[in-house]
């Protein structure tokens, strides 16, 4: 059996090696390493794939969220509502800009931000909502958009884990994750469903004026070269990473299908087990399974993780400490017990190996090992 990895980037690369090597070599030979044709070509291809008017490439997913907030001209003290069950970057950029993060709990089934919790957290200082499409499934965007319109709020989608997912509205309309709100931030970190070979990110929007503003922000606030009309940042997607992403974008739907097939295998193996809760498939969204995350019941999650390690099966915990309990983000407004769903998930979730190169032998070994532990 092949070595089991959380993400098998080497196996994925081997399958498309000639295309990747050719794309990288072309960038090296043309020496257009920054803002070269590869960046423009990838940007155009991604706009078509997403059916979105503007893709603004940038250096990483954290920058994407920060630039989105800078483009919206949010001011220090403005309140931004987001989830406590997410990677730190979501709140990090809010804090870095002097904005006020307002944390809320998540839905127990989807792990995504709870729209009713959003509604209850709105104050006169609220300016934006940041839903995180966690683990590859869209938040309830129809409800979130309705709340945002009622209160004149921006919606900034954190799409870093969900590229390629479809949200299905009640009238049957489908839109890609990241194209529904005012603006969206995306990460191309290597382990993402669409990942480059270093750092990379992008911002998506259908707003022409906002897109123009964000293109200025990512390039030092320059409108004309060496004339800086705004405070900006230096955040660019380099041409080699864009060349890699252009190749891999062609395979994204195939990659998503491979992840969904692996998830189906996991689901079947753990179906109706009293101690293992498989991921809920929300009918309002397709699931692209950036992570396949079980919830353990009456089972020691940490001991399960240790047991899997003895069998050379990697498993990760996303996220062991909720945002409101992180030392850097301690706030007198929040205390342990305030977000019961988030806190329960942090103590009980475990993510299994999930990538495009998984085979049946690996899946059988992983599932049988977990069942061995769960049935003891």
C-alpha positions in Angstrom: 0.0 0.0 0.0 1.2 3.5 -0.8 2.1 5.8 2.1 -1.1 7.5 3.4 -0.8 11.3 3.4 -3.3 14.0 4.5 -2.6 15.6 1.1 -0.7 13.8 -1.7 0.8 16.7 -3.7 3.5 14.5 -5.1 1.1 12.0 -6.5 -1.0 14.8 -8.0 2.1 16.4 -9.6 3.3 13.2 -11.1 0.1 12.9 -13.1 0.4 16.3 -14.7 4.2 16.7 -14.6 4.7 17.4 -18.3 2.1 20.2 -18.3 3.4 21.8 -15.0 7.0 21.6 -16.0 6.3 23.2 -19.4 4.3 26.0 -17.9 7.0 26.8 -15.3 9.7 26.6 -17.9 7.9 29.1 -20.1 7.8 31.6 -17.3 11.5 31.2 -16.6 12.4 31.6 -20.3 10.3 34.7 -20.7 11.6 36.1 -17.3 8.2 37.7 -16.7 8.1 36.7 -13.1 5.8 39.4 -11.8 2.5 40.4 -13.4 3.4 38.4 -16.5 1.1 36.8 -19.1 0.6 33.7 -16.9 -1.1 35.9 -14.3 -3.4 37.5 -16.8 -4.2 34.2 -18.4 -5.0 32.5 -15.1 -7.1 35.4 -14.0 -9.2 35.2 -17.2 -9.6 31.5 -17.0 -10.7 31.7 -13.4 -13.2 34.5 -14.1 -14.8 32.2 -16.8 -14.8 29.2 -14.5 -16.5 31.1 -11.6 -18.7 33.2 -13.9 -17.6 36.3 -12.0 -16.6 39.7 -13.5 -13.4 40.3 -11.7 -10.6 38.1 -10.2 -7.8 40.1 -8.6 -4.8 37.8 -8.0 -2.8 38.5 -4.8 -0.1 36.9 -2.6 -2.2 34.7 -0.3 -5.6 34.1 1.1 -5.0 36.3 4.2 -4.1 39.2 2.0 -7.2 38.5 -0.1 -9.4 39.1 2.9 -7.5 42.1 4.1 -7.5 43.8 0.7 -11.3 43.1 0.4 -11.9 44.9 3.6 -9.5 47.8 2.6 -11.3 48.1 -0.7 -14.6 48.5 1.1 -13.1 51.4 3.1 -14.0 49.9 6.5 -12.9 52.1 9.4 -11.4 51.3 12.8 -14.1 50.5 15.2 -16.5 49.1 12.6 -17.9 45.7 13.7 -17.4 42.7 11.5 -19.4 39.6 12.3 -17.8 36.2 11.7 -17.6 32.7 13.1 -15.5 31.5 16.1 -15.0 28.1 14.3 -12.5 29.0 11.6 -8.8 29.4 10.9 -7.2 32.4 12.6 -6.7 34.4 9.4 -10.4 35.3 9.2 -10.3 37.3 12.5 -6.6 38.2 12.1 -7.2 40.6 9.2 -10.1 42.2 11.1 -7.9 42.9 14.0 -5.0 44.1 11.9 -7.1 46.8 10.3 -8.3 48.1 13.7 -11.8 46.7 13.0 -13.8 44.9 15.8 -14.4 41.2 15.3 -17.8 40.1 16.5 -17.8 36.3 16.9 -20.9 34.1 16.7 -21.7 30.4 16.9 -22.1 27.9 14.1 -24.8 25.5 12.9 -24.3 22.0 14.5 -24.9 20.2 11.2 -22.9 22.2 8.6 -20.3 23.8 11.0 -21.0 27.0 9.1 -21.9 30.3 10.6 -25.5 30.4 12.0 -27.6 33.0 10.3 -29.8 33.5 13.4 -26.7 34.1 15.5 -25.7 36.8 13.0 -29.0 38.5 13.3 -28.7 38.7 17.1 -25.2 40.1 16.9 -26.0 43.1 14.7 -25.5 46.5 16.3 -25.5 50.1 14.9 -21.7 49.6 14.5 -22.0 46.5 12.3 -20.7 47.0 8.8 -20.0 43.6 7.4 -20.6 39.8 7.7 -17.8 37.3 6.9 -19.3 33.8 6.4 -16.6 31.1 6.1 -17.5 28.2 3.7 -15.9 25.7 6.1 -14.3 22.5 4.9 -15.8 22.9 1.4 -19.5 23.5 1.9 -21.2 26.9 1.5 -22.7 28.8 4.3 -26.5 29.6 4.1 -25.9 32.5 1.7 -29.5 33.1 0.8 -30.4 33.8 4.5 -27.1 35.7 5.1 -27.7 38.0 2.0 -31.3 38.7 3.2 -30.0 39.7 6.6 -27.3 41.9 5.0 -29.7 43.7 2.8 -32.1 44.4 5.7 -29.3 46.0 7.6 -27.3 47.5 4.7 -24.2 45.4 5.5 -21.4 44.1 3.2 -20.9 40.3 2.8 -17.3 39.2 2.5 -17.1 35.5 1.7 -14.2 33.6 3.0 -14.0 31.0 0.2 -10.5 29.7 1.0 -11.7 26.1 1.5 -14.6 25.9 -1.0 -13.5 26.9 -4.5 -15.7 25.0 -7.0 -18.6 24.5 -4.6 -22.1 25.5 -5.9 -24.7 27.2 -3.7 -28.3 26.4 -4.7 -30.9 29.1 -4.1 -34.5 28.3 -3.3 -35.5 29.1 -6.9 -33.0 26.6 -8.2 -30.4 29.2 -9.3 -26.8 28.1 -8.7 -23.8 30.3 -8.1 -20.2 29.4 -7.3 -18.9 29.9 -3.8 -17.2 33.3 -3.7 -19.5 35.0 -6.3 -22.6 35.6 -4.1 -21.5 38.3 -1.6 -20.0 41.7 -2.3 -16.5 40.3 -2.4 -14.7 37.1 -1.6 -11.2 36.1 -0.5 -9.5 32.9 -1.8 -6.3 31.0 -0.9 -4.2 28.9 -3.2 -2.1 27.4 -0.4 -0.7 24.1 -1.7 -3.1 21.9 0.2 -6.2 23.7 -1.1 -8.5 22.0 -3.7 -6.9 24.4 -6.2 -3.4 24.9 -4.8 -0.2 26.3 -6.2 3.4 25.4 -5.3 3.9 28.2 -2.8 1.7 31.0 -1.5 -1.1 32.6 -3.6 -4.5 34.1 -3.4 -7.2 36.0 -5.2 -10.2 38.3 -4.6 -13.5 37.8 -6.5 -16.2 40.5 -7.1 -18.9 41.5 -9.6 -18.6 45.2 -8.5 -16.6 47.2 -11.1 -15.8 50.1 -8.8 -14.7 47.8 -5.9 -12.5 45.8 -8.3 -10.8 48.9 -9.5 -10.1 50.0 -5.9 -8.7 46.6 -4.9 -6.4 46.5 -7.9 -5.0 49.8 -6.7 -4.7 48.5 -3.1 -2.7 45.3 -4.0 -0.1 47.4 -5.9 1.0 49.9 -3.2 -2.0 52.1 -3.7 -0.7 53.3 -7.1 -3.1 54.6 -9.7 -0.2 55.8 -11.9 3.3 54.4 -11.4 5.1 56.1 -8.5 1.9 58.2 -7.7 0.3 56.8 -4.6 -3.2 58.0 -4.0 -4.1 55.4 -1.4 -2.5 53.5 1.4 -2.0 50.0 -0.2 0.0 46.8 0.2 2.4 44.8 -1.8 0.4 41.7 -2.6 1.0 40.0 -6.0 0.6 36.5 -7.3 3.8 35.6 -9.0 3.9 34.3 -12.5 5.2 30.8 -11.7 2.4 30.2 -9.3 -0.1 31.5 -11.8 1.2 29.2 -14.4 0.8 26.2 -12.0 -2.7 27.3 -11.2 -3.7 27.7 -14.8 -2.8 24.1 -15.5 -4.5 22.8 -12.3 -7.7 24.8 -12.9 -8.4 22.6 -15.9 -8.5 19.6 -13.6 -10.4 21.2 -10.7 -13.8 19.6 -11.4 -12.0 16.2 -11.8 -10.2 16.8 -8.5 -13.5 17.7 -6.8 -15.1 14.5 -8.1 -12.2 12.4 -6.7 -12.6 14.0 -3.3 -16.4 13.4 -3.4 -15.8 9.7 -4.3 -13.5 9.3 -1.3 -16.0 11.1 0.9 -18.7 8.6 -0.4 -16.5 5.7 0.6 -16.0 7.2 4.1 -19.7 7.9 4.4 -20.7 4.3 3.6 -18.1 2.8 6.0 -19.2 4.9 8.9 -23.0 5.0 8.1 -25.2 4.9 11.2 -22.3 4.2 13.6 -23.4 5.4 17.0 -19.9 7.0 17.8 -19.1 8.5 14.4 -21.1 11.3 12.8 -20.3 11.8 9.1 -20.4 15.2 7.4 -23.8 16.6 6.7 -24.5 17.2 3.1 -26.5 20.4 2.9 -29.0 20.3 0.0 -28.4 24.0 -0.4 -24.7 23.4 -1.4 -22.5 21.0 -3.1 -19.6 19.8 -1.0 -16.1 19.9 -2.4 -14.5 18.2 0.7 -11.5 20.3 1.3 -11.6 18.3 4.6 -13.6 15.2 5.5 -14.4 15.8 9.1 -16.0 13.3 11.5 -17.6 14.3 14.8 -16.9 11.7 17.5 -19.6 10.8 20.1 -18.8 9.0 23.4 -15.3 8.5 22.0 -12.0 10.0 23.0 -11.0 12.0 19.9 -7.4 12.5 20.9 -6.9 8.9 21.7 -8.3 8.0 18.3 -5.8 10.4 16.7 -3.0 8.7 18.6 -4.2 5.3 17.6 -4.3 6.2 13.9 -0.7 7.5 14.3 0.4 4.1 15.4 -0.9 2.8 12.1 0.8 5.6 10.1 -2.5 7.2 9.3 -2.4 11.0 9.6 -5.4 12.8 11.0 -5.8 16.4 11.9 -7.9 18.5 14.3 -9.4 21.6 12.7 -9.7 23.5 15.0 -8.7 22.5 18.6 -9.1 26.0 20.1 -12.1 28.2 19.1 -11.4 31.8 18.1 -12.9 33.3 21.3 -10.6 31.2 23.4 -7.4 32.0 21.6 -4.9 33.9 23.8 -4.3 36.6 21.1 -8.1 37.2 20.7 -9.2 37.1 24.3 -12.0 39.6 24.8 -14.1 40.4 27.9 -17.2 40.1 25.8 -16.7 36.4 25.4 -16.0 33.5 27.8 -15.9 29.7 27.7 -19.5 28.4 27.3 -20.7 31.3 25.1 -20.5 29.3 21.9 -21.6 25.8 22.8 -21.7 24.3 19.3 -18.2 25.7 18.4 -16.7 24.5 21.7 -18.3 21.0 21.3 -16.9 20.7 17.8 -13.4 21.8 18.8 -13.4 18.9 21.3 -14.9 16.2 19.0 -14.0 16.8 15.4 -11.3 14.9 13.5 -10.3 15.3 9.8 -9.3 12.2 7.8 -6.9 12.0 4.8 -8.6 13.7 1.9 -7.0 14.3 -1.5 -7.2 13.5 -5.2 -5.0 10.5 -5.2 -6.7 8.3 -2.7 -7.2 4.7 -3.7 -9.5 2.0 -2.4 -6.8 0.1 -0.6 -5.9 3.2 1.5 -9.5 4.0 2.1 -10.3 0.5 3.3 -7.3 0.6 5.7 -8.2 4.0 7.1 -11.9 3.1 7.6 -11.2 -0.3 9.1 -8.7 1.1 11.5 -11.1 3.8 12.7 -13.9 1.2 13.1 -11.4 -1.1 15.0 -10.9 1.7 17.6 -14.6 2.8 17.7 -15.9 -0.7 18.2 -13.6 -1.6 21.1 
